[in-house]
């Protein structure tokens, strides 16, 4: 006879099989079990490397670090966006938008081949990953991701502006002063940064000044990731 006490209301909604015996035996209910699975799964975002490097140049940043950084930037910079924007909603959009990279990877902004199937890859990832959550939270996270991608609301426009601004700032403000953009022309990088002009026009003069500095001092045209002698993860 088993000596394991009945967990009562803290038992699994459905009893775990023998292969799941290592899991905690006292989860409150199925809803929490789903939330826990999602929380564990999103830890993998820390393994997704971006092209952007830390300002000390020591390594590439990962997508989880990027998500934290842009969320904090929203808290600090939202005053430069639309006056009635809900900063907490902007932060929610930013925290959710890159979760799909666990499955889809980070697609570099100038990677035309990668962009060919980016929408499809990320949609499949969104459905799978947010589908791990209880239905109401799954729908909420999927709606946030879709809102960010569509860029049609003031909050999504500001979130996208901040998302573009973060690697731009990291690229410019290297600790050693040795900075160089990968863009081949002013037009290319300014097109990439357009959301800043539209959603945070007060910050646009900073973008213009940095771009002008880059193209008058020859700090542009750095190799794309796939052109590196030792290719870095795109």
C-alpha positions in Angstrom: 0.0 0.0 0.0 1.3 3.5 -0.9 2.4 5.6 2.0 2.2 8.8 -0.1 -0.4 11.1 1.4 -3.3 12.3 -0.6 -2.5 15.8 -1.9 -6.1 16.8 -1.9 -6.8 20.1 -3.7 -3.1 20.4 -4.6 -3.0 17.2 -6.7 -2.6 17.3 -10.5 -5.9 17.8 -12.3 -5.0 14.6 -14.1 -2.7 12.1 -12.4 0.8 12.1 -13.8 2.1 8.9 -15.3 5.3 7.1 -14.0 7.5 9.1 -16.5 6.4 12.3 -14.8 7.1 11.2 -11.3 10.0 13.7 -11.0 7.6 16.6 -11.3 6.3 18.3 -8.2 3.4 16.3 -6.7 1.6 19.3 -5.2 0.7 21.6 -8.1 -2.6 23.5 -7.2 -4.4 22.6 -10.4 -4.2 22.1 -14.2 -4.2 25.8 -14.8 -1.0 26.3 -12.7 0.5 23.2 -14.3 0.1 24.9 -17.8 1.5 28.2 -16.5 4.5 26.4 -15.0 5.2 24.5 -18.2 5.2 27.9 -20.1 7.5 29.5 -17.5 10.0 26.7 -17.8 9.8 26.7 -21.7 10.5 30.5 -22.0 13.8 30.0 -20.2 15.1 28.8 -23.6 14.9 32.4 -24.8 18.1 32.9 -23.0 19.8 30.6 -25.5 18.7 32.6 -28.6 21.6 34.8 -29.6 21.2 38.1 -31.5 23.6 39.9 -33.8 23.9 42.8 -31.4 26.7 42.7 -28.9 26.9 44.0 -25.4 28.4 47.5 -25.1 31.6 46.0 -23.7 31.9 44.0 -26.9 32.5 40.8 -25.0 29.7 38.7 -26.5 26.4 38.7 -28.4 23.3 39.6 -26.3 20.5 37.0 -26.1 16.9 37.6 -26.8 15.9 37.4 -23.1 18.3 40.2 -22.3 17.0 42.2 -25.2 13.4 41.8 -23.9 14.3 43.0 -20.5 16.3 45.9 -21.9 13.5 47.2 -24.2 10.9 46.8 -21.4 12.9 49.0 -19.1 13.5 51.4 -22.0 9.8 51.7 -22.4 9.4 52.7 -18.7 12.1 55.4 -19.1 11.3 56.7 -22.6 7.5 56.5 -22.9 7.3 60.2 -22.3 8.7 60.8 -25.8 5.8 58.8 -27.4 2.1 59.6 -27.8 0.8 61.5 -24.8 -2.0 59.0 -24.0 -0.1 55.8 -24.5 -0.4 53.2 -21.7 3.2 52.4 -20.8 2.2 49.1 -19.0 0.6 48.0 -22.3 3.8 48.9 -24.2 5.8 46.9 -21.7 3.5 43.9 -22.1 3.9 44.1 -25.9 7.7 44.2 -25.6 7.9 41.3 -23.1 5.8 39.0 -25.3 7.0 39.9 -28.9 10.2 37.9 -29.0 9.0 34.7 -27.2 8.5 33.2 -30.6 12.2 33.3 -31.2 12.5 30.2 -29.0 11.3 28.2 -32.0 11.8 30.7 -34.9 15.2 32.1 -34.0 16.1 35.8 -34.3 16.0 36.9 -37.9 18.6 39.6 -38.6 17.0 42.8 -39.9 18.9 42.9 -43.2 18.6 39.1 -43.9 16.3 39.1 -46.9 16.4 35.3 -47.2 15.4 34.9 -43.5 12.5 37.4 -44.0 11.1 35.3 -46.8 9.5 32.9 -44.3 9.8 34.9 -41.1 6.0 35.5 -40.7 5.1 31.9 -41.2 7.8 30.6 -38.8 6.9 33.1 -36.1 3.2 32.5 -36.4 3.7 28.7 -35.9 5.9 29.5 -32.9 3.4 31.8 -31.4 0.6 29.3 -31.7 2.7 26.5 -30.1 4.3 28.5 -27.3 1.4 30.6 -26.2 -0.8 27.6 -26.7 0.9 26.1 -23.6 -1.0 28.5 -21.4 -4.6 28.3 -20.2 -7.0 29.4 -22.9 -7.6 32.9 -21.7 -3.9 33.7 -21.2 -3.0 32.0 -24.5 -5.5 34.2 -26.3 -4.2 37.3 -24.5 -0.5 36.6 -25.3 -1.3 35.8 -29.0 -3.3 39.0 -29.3 -0.4 41.0 -27.8 2.0 39.4 -30.2 -0.3 40.1 -33.2 -0.8 43.7 -32.1 3.0 44.3 -31.9 3.5 42.8 -35.3 0.7 44.8 -36.9 2.0 48.2 -35.5 -1.4 49.8 -35.9 -2.0 51.0 -32.3 -0.1 53.9 -30.6 1.3 51.4 -28.0 2.5 49.0 -30.7 4.0 51.8 -32.7 6.0 53.0 -29.7 7.0 49.4 -28.8 8.4 48.9 -32.3 10.2 52.2 -32.1 11.9 51.1 -28.9 12.6 47.6 -30.3 14.5 49.3 -33.2 16.2 51.8 -31.0 17.8 49.4 -28.6 20.3 47.7 -30.9 21.0 51.1 -32.6 22.0 52.5 -29.2 24.1 49.4 -28.3 25.8 49.6 -31.7 26.7 53.3 -31.2 27.7 53.4 -27.6 30.5 50.8 -27.4 32.7 51.1 -24.3 35.8 51.1 -26.5 34.5 53.7 -28.9 35.0 51.3 -31.8 31.6 51.3 -33.4 30.4 50.7 -36.9 27.0 50.0 -38.4 26.3 47.2 -40.8 24.0 49.2 -43.0 25.3 50.0 -46.5 23.5 53.3 -47.0 21.8 56.1 -45.1 18.6 55.1 -46.7 18.8 51.5 -45.5 19.4 52.4 -41.9 16.9 55.3 -41.8 14.2 53.0 -43.3 14.9 50.5 -40.5 14.6 53.3 -37.9 11.4 54.8 -39.3 9.2 53.7 -36.4 11.2 56.0 -34.2 10.4 59.0 -36.4 6.7 58.1 -36.4 6.1 57.1 -32.8 8.8 59.1 -30.9 9.7 62.1 -33.0 11.5 63.8 -30.2 14.1 61.1 -30.4 14.5 61.3 -34.2 17.1 64.1 -34.1 19.4 61.8 -32.1 18.9 59.0 -34.7 19.7 61.5 -37.5 22.8 62.8 -35.8 24.2 59.3 -35.1 23.5 58.2 -38.7 25.2 61.4 -40.1 28.2 60.8 -37.8 28.4 57.2 -39.1 28.3 58.0 -42.7 30.7 61.0 -42.6 33.3 59.2 -40.5 33.2 55.9 -42.5 31.6 53.9 -39.7 29.2 51.9 -41.9 29.3 48.8 -44.1 30.5 46.4 -41.4 30.2 42.8 -42.6 26.8 41.2 -42.4 26.7 38.2 -40.0 27.1 35.7 -42.8 30.1 37.6 -44.2 32.1 37.4 -41.0 35.4 35.4 -41.2 34.1 33.5 -38.3 30.3 33.8 -38.9 28.3 34.7 -35.8 24.8 33.4 -35.1 22.3 35.6 -37.0 
